[in-house]
């Protein structure tokens, strides 16, 4: 999804007590094909929002959903480290590492994303 839409979803987190608002934000990611165009500041903002939101809502989650979010967090941390190790942006080296991880690491977010989709309606924006 477009970076602006991801940002907007995180901005809505503090505006509602509905648990679905932060869950939907956490399950929103920028389109993989735009990663090379994103600045280090944009990545920093995304990761800061993701980790702060996850920490904020974790106590409100069921054990199962919390465990799924923890698994997703490990993937987000892997992506963050890969990008940080590559200077804060995605160049050829980081892209290669992330693409190589697609079949093994990246799918570990799916149980969390599927659980969120089952629990929360997909917002129109």
C-alpha positions in Angstrom: 0.0 0.0 0.0 1.2 3.6 -0.5 3.4 5.0 2.2 1.0 7.9 2.8 -1.8 5.4 3.6 0.4 3.5 6.0 1.4 6.8 7.7 -2.3 7.8 7.9 -3.2 4.5 9.6 -0.6 5.0 12.2 -1.7 8.6 12.8 -5.2 7.3 13.6 -4.0 5.0 16.4 -4.3 7.7 19.1 -7.7 8.8 17.9 -9.7 5.7 18.9 -10.1 3.2 21.6 -11.0 0.6 19.0 -8.3 -2.1 19.1 -8.8 -2.6 15.4 -7.3 0.8 14.6 -3.8 -0.1 15.9 -4.0 -3.7 14.7 -4.8 -2.5 11.1 -1.9 0.0 11.3 0.5 -2.8 12.4 -0.6 -5.0 9.6 -0.1 -2.2 7.0 3.2 -2.2 5.2 4.5 -0.1 2.4 4.6 -1.7 -1.0 7.8 -3.8 -1.3 8.5 -2.4 -4.8 8.8 1.2 -3.4 11.3 0.2 -0.7 14.3 1.4 -2.8 12.6 4.9 -3.2 12.0 5.4 0.6 14.4 7.6 2.6 16.1 6.6 5.8 13.7 9.0 7.6 10.7 7.3 6.1 11.9 3.9 7.3 12.8 5.3 10.7 9.3 6.7 11.0 7.6 3.4 10.0 9.7 1.3 12.4 9.2 3.8 15.3 5.5 3.8 14.7 5.3 0.0 14.4 7.3 -0.7 17.6 5.5 2.0 19.7 2.1 0.8 18.6 2.9 -2.8 19.2 4.2 -2.0 22.7 1.1 0.1 23.5 -1.5 -2.5 22.6 0.3 -5.8 23.6 -1.3 -5.8 27.0 -4.8 -5.7 25.4 -4.2 -8.7 23.2 -5.2 -12.3 23.7 -2.2 -14.6 24.3 -2.5 -16.1 20.8 -2.7 -12.7 19.1 0.2 -11.4 21.2 2.3 -14.4 20.2 1.5 -13.8 16.6 2.4 -10.1 16.9 5.7 -11.1 18.6 6.5 -13.3 15.6 5.7 -10.5 13.3 7.8 -8.2 15.4 10.8 -10.4 14.8 10.3 -10.1 11.1 10.0 -6.3 11.3 13.2 -6.2 13.4 14.9 -8.4 10.8 13.8 -5.9 8.1 14.9 -2.9 10.2 18.3 -4.4 10.9 18.8 -5.3 7.2 18.0 -1.8 6.1 20.1 -0.2 8.9 23.1 -2.4 8.0 22.7 -1.1 4.5 22.9 2.6 5.5 19.3 3.2 6.3 17.9 2.7 2.8 17.3 -0.2 0.5 20.0 -0.6 -2.1 21.0 -3.7 -4.0 22.5 -5.5 -1.0 19.5 -5.0 1.3 17.1 -5.8 -1.5 19.0 -9.0 -2.2 18.9 -10.0 1.5 15.2 -9.2 1.8 14.3 -11.1 -1.4 16.3 -14.1 -0.3 14.4 -14.0 3.0 11.0 -14.0 1.3 10.5 -17.7 1.4 11.7 -18.2 5.0 11.4 -15.1 7.1 8.8 -12.8 5.6 5.9 -15.3 5.7 6.2 -15.4 9.5 4.1 -12.2 9.6 1.2 -13.9 7.8 -0.5 -15.5 10.9 -0.6 -12.1 12.5 -1.9 -10.4 9.4 -4.5 -13.1 8.8 -5.7 -12.9 12.5 -6.0 -9.1 12.2 -8.0 -9.4 8.9 -10.3 -11.9 10.5 -10.9 -9.7 13.5 -11.0 -6.2 12.0 -12.7 -4.8 8.9 -10.4 -3.5 6.2 -10.6 0.3 6.3 -11.3 2.1 3.2 -8.4 4.4 3.9 
